[in-house]
Amino acid sequence: MGSTVIYEDEDTFDDGSRYEMIATGIPKNDDYPEGVKYRFQYMAEDGRTFLRFDNFPDHPKVDRHHYHTPDGVYDDIEYTGLKSHVQKFYTEMDDRRER
């Protein structure tokens, strides 16, 4: 069984910053027990990360579900399902854009 895109969105703002979001349904396994692999990124026009949520399983010292900030900090983030995680990302991104 292969993978299927289950959520995808992207847009560019007037200041050149943009976001890209993709979630893929995959077979459940030890690395992705929910059967979802995702990366949501809000970035500057030049590609610098402002905010990223992902569940790449090989980051040391953080949970599978975690976020990254512009200064290289990353930490655990609660995952309660894809729909709520998407909404959480939009909210966090909007908060950062308003700063």
ChimeraX commands (.cxc) that place a marker at each C-alpha (Angstrom):
marker #1 position 0.00,0.00,0.00 radius 0.5
marker #1 position 1.37,3.42,-0.96 radius 0.5
marker #1 position 0.90,6.92,0.32 radius 0.5
marker #1 position -1.90,9.36,-0.41 radius 0.5
marker #1 position -1.95,13.14,0.07 radius 0.5
marker #1 position -4.71,13.81,2.59 radius 0.5
marker #1 position -4.13,17.53,3.15 radius 0.5
marker #1 position -2.28,20.13,1.10 radius 0.5
marker #1 position -2.28,23.91,1.11 radius 0.5
marker #1 position 0.13,26.69,0.21 radius 0.5
marker #1 position 0.01,30.43,-0.27 radius 0.5
marker #1 position 2.25,33.48,-0.55 radius 0.5
marker #1 position 1.59,36.70,1.37 radius 0.5
marker #1 position 2.10,40.27,0.13 radius 0.5
marker #1 position 5.42,40.53,2.01 radius 0.5
marker #1 position 6.79,37.50,0.12 radius 0.5
marker #1 position 6.56,35.12,3.07 radius 0.5
marker #1 position 4.75,31.89,2.35 radius 0.5
marker #1 position 3.54,28.64,3.80 radius 0.5
marker #1 position 3.49,25.09,2.51 radius 0.5
marker #1 position 1.53,22.32,4.20 radius 0.5
marker #1 position 1.36,18.67,3.26 radius 0.5
marker #1 position 0.08,15.63,5.11 radius 0.5
marker #1 position 0.31,12.17,3.62 radius 0.5
marker #1 position -1.56,9.07,4.69 radius 0.5
marker #1 position 0.83,6.14,4.95 radius 0.5
marker #1 position 0.63,2.63,6.36 radius 0.5
marker #1 position 0.92,2.70,10.16 radius 0.5
marker #1 position 4.39,1.74,11.38 radius 0.5
marker #1 position 6.72,2.26,14.35 radius 0.5
marker #1 position 7.85,5.70,13.10 radius 0.5
marker #1 position 4.36,6.91,12.14 radius 0.5
marker #1 position 1.86,5.06,14.37 radius 0.5
marker #1 position -1.01,7.39,13.39 radius 0.5
marker #1 position -0.48,6.57,9.71 radius 0.5
marker #1 position 0.14,10.25,8.90 radius 0.5
marker #1 position 3.37,11.96,7.85 radius 0.5
marker #1 position 3.24,15.78,7.76 radius 0.5
marker #1 position 5.27,18.95,7.31 radius 0.5
marker #1 position 3.76,22.41,7.72 radius 0.5
marker #1 position 6.16,25.30,7.16 radius 0.5
marker #1 position 5.82,29.08,7.28 radius 0.5
marker #1 position 8.91,30.75,5.84 radius 0.5
marker #1 position 10.46,34.00,4.67 radius 0.5
marker #1 position 10.70,34.82,0.99 radius 0.5
marker #1 position 14.32,33.56,1.06 radius 0.5
marker #1 position 13.31,30.24,2.64 radius 0.5
marker #1 position 14.31,30.94,6.26 radius 0.5
marker #1 position 12.01,29.09,8.64 radius 0.5
marker #1 position 9.64,31.17,10.76 radius 0.5
marker #1 position 7.68,28.14,12.00 radius 0.5
marker #1 position 7.56,24.46,11.11 radius 0.5
marker #1 position 5.50,21.58,12.49 radius 0.5
marker #1 position 6.54,18.07,11.51 radius 0.5
marker #1 position 6.67,14.52,12.75 radius 0.5
marker #1 position 10.03,13.41,11.42 radius 0.5
marker #1 position 10.98,10.70,13.94 radius 0.5
marker #1 position 14.75,11.17,14.14 radius 0.5
marker #1 position 15.18,14.49,15.99 radius 0.5
marker #1 position 17.06,13.89,19.25 radius 0.5
marker #1 position 15.50,15.00,22.53 radius 0.5
marker #1 position 12.03,15.81,21.15 radius 0.5
marker #1 position 8.86,13.89,20.61 radius 0.5
marker #1 position 7.85,12.64,17.19 radius 0.5
marker #1 position 5.45,15.62,16.93 radius 0.5
marker #1 position 7.43,18.83,17.30 radius 0.5
marker #1 position 7.89,22.39,16.04 radius 0.5
marker #1 position 10.85,24.50,14.89 radius 0.5
marker #1 position 11.33,28.27,15.32 radius 0.5
marker #1 position 13.52,30.79,13.43 radius 0.5
marker #1 position 16.31,30.62,16.01 radius 0.5
marker #1 position 16.69,26.88,15.65 radius 0.5
marker #1 position 14.71,25.97,18.75 radius 0.5
marker #1 position 12.49,22.94,18.53 radius 0.5
marker #1 position 10.22,21.38,21.09 radius 0.5
marker #1 position 7.41,18.88,21.52 radius 0.5
marker #1 position 3.91,19.74,20.39 radius 0.5
marker #1 position 0.72,17.92,21.28 radius 0.5
marker #1 position -0.92,16.02,18.43 radius 0.5
marker #1 position -4.60,15.17,18.84 radius 0.5
marker #1 position -5.42,14.60,15.18 radius 0.5
marker #1 position -4.75,16.09,11.78 radius 0.5
marker #1 position -7.69,18.51,11.68 radius 0.5
marker #1 position -6.82,20.13,15.01 radius 0.5
marker #1 position -3.10,20.17,14.12 radius 0.5
marker #1 position -3.80,22.02,10.87 radius 0.5
marker #1 position -5.87,24.59,12.78 radius 0.5
marker #1 position -3.15,24.94,15.43 radius 0.5
marker #1 position -0.58,25.67,12.69 radius 0.5
marker #1 position -2.78,28.33,11.05 radius 0.5
marker #1 position -3.32,29.97,14.46 radius 0.5
marker #1 position 0.40,29.96,15.33 radius 0.5
marker #1 position 1.29,31.28,11.88 radius 0.5
marker #1 position -1.25,34.09,12.13 radius 0.5
marker #1 position 0.06,35.03,15.59 radius 0.5
marker #1 position 3.62,35.25,14.22 radius 0.5
marker #1 position 2.51,37.31,11.22 radius 0.5
marker #1 position 0.86,39.84,13.53 radius 0.5
marker #1 position 4.08,40.43,15.52 radius 0.5
marker link #1:1,2 radius 0.2
marker link #1:2,3 radius 0.2
marker link #1:3,4 radius 0.2
marker link #1:4,5 radius 0.2
marker link #1:5,6 radius 0.2
marker link #1:6,7 radius 0.2
marker link #1:7,8 radius 0.2
marker link #1:8,9 radius 0.2
marker link #1:9,10 radius 0.2
marker link #1:10,11 radius 0.2
marker link #1:11,12 radius 0.2
marker link #1:12,13 radius 0.2
marker link #1:13,14 radius 0.2
marker link #1:14,15 radius 0.2
marker link #1:15,16 radius 0.2
marker link #1:16,17 radius 0.2
marker link #1:17,18 radius 0.2
marker link #1:18,19 radius 0.2
marker link #1:19,20 radius 0.2
marker link #1:20,21 radius 0.2
marker link #1:21,22 radius 0.2
marker link #1:22,23 radius 0.2
marker link #1:23,24 radius 0.2
marker link #1:24,25 radius 0.2
marker link #1:25,26 radius 0.2
marker link #1:26,27 radius 0.2
marker link #1:27,28 radius 0.2
marker link #1:28,29 radius 0.2
marker link #1:29,30 radius 0.2
marker link #1:30,31 radius 0.2
marker link #1:31,32 radius 0.2
marker link #1:32,33 radius 0.2
marker link #1:33,34 radius 0.2
marker link #1:34,35 radius 0.2
marker link #1:35,36 radius 0.2
marker link #1:36,37 radius 0.2
marker link #1:37,38 radius 0.2
marker link #1:38,39 radius 0.2
marker link #1:39,40 radius 0.2
marker link #1:40,41 radius 0.2
marker link #1:41,42 radius 0.2
marker link #1:42,43 radius 0.2
marker link #1:43,44 radius 0.2
marker link #1:44,45 radius 0.2
marker link #1:45,46 radius 0.2
marker link #1:46,47 radius 0.2
marker link #1:47,48 radius 0.2
marker link #1:48,49 radius 0.2
marker link #1:49,50 radius 0.2
marker link #1:50,51 radius 0.2
marker link #1:51,52 radius 0.2
marker link #1:52,53 radius 0.2
marker link #1:53,54 radius 0.2
marker link #1:54,55 radius 0.2
marker link #1:55,56 radius 0.2
marker link #1:56,57 radius 0.2
marker link #1:57,58 radius 0.2
marker link #1:58,59 radius 0.2
marker link #1:59,60 radius 0.2
marker link #1:60,61 radius 0.2
marker link #1:61,62 radius 0.2
marker link #1:62,63 radius 0.2
marker link #1:63,64 radius 0.2
marker link #1:64,65 radius 0.2
marker link #1:65,66 radius 0.2
marker link #1:66,67 radius 0.2
marker link #1:67,68 radius 0.2
marker link #1:68,69 radius 0.2
marker link #1:69,70 radius 0.2
marker link #1:70,71 radius 0.2
marker link #1:71,72 radius 0.2
marker link #1:72,73 radius 0.2
marker link #1:73,74 radius 0.2
marker link #1:74,75 radius 0.2
marker link #1:75,76 radius 0.2
marker link #1:76,77 radius 0.2
marker link #1:77,78 radius 0.2
marker link #1:78,79 radius 0.2
marker link #1:79,80 radius 0.2
marker link #1:80,81 radius 0.2
marker link #1:81,82 radius 0.2
marker link #1:82,83 radius 0.2
marker link #1:83,84 radius 0.2
marker link #1:84,85 radius 0.2
marker link #1:85,86 radius 0.2
marker link #1:86,87 radius 0.2
marker link #1:87,88 radius 0.2
marker link #1:88,89 radius 0.2
marker link #1:89,90 radius 0.2
marker link #1:90,91 radius 0.2
marker link #1:91,92 radius 0.2
marker link #1:92,93 radius 0.2
marker link #1:93,94 radius 0.2
marker link #1:94,95 radius 0.2
marker link #1:95,96 radius 0.2
marker link #1:96,97 radius 0.2
marker link #1:97,98 radius 0.2
marker link #1:98,99 radius 0.2
view
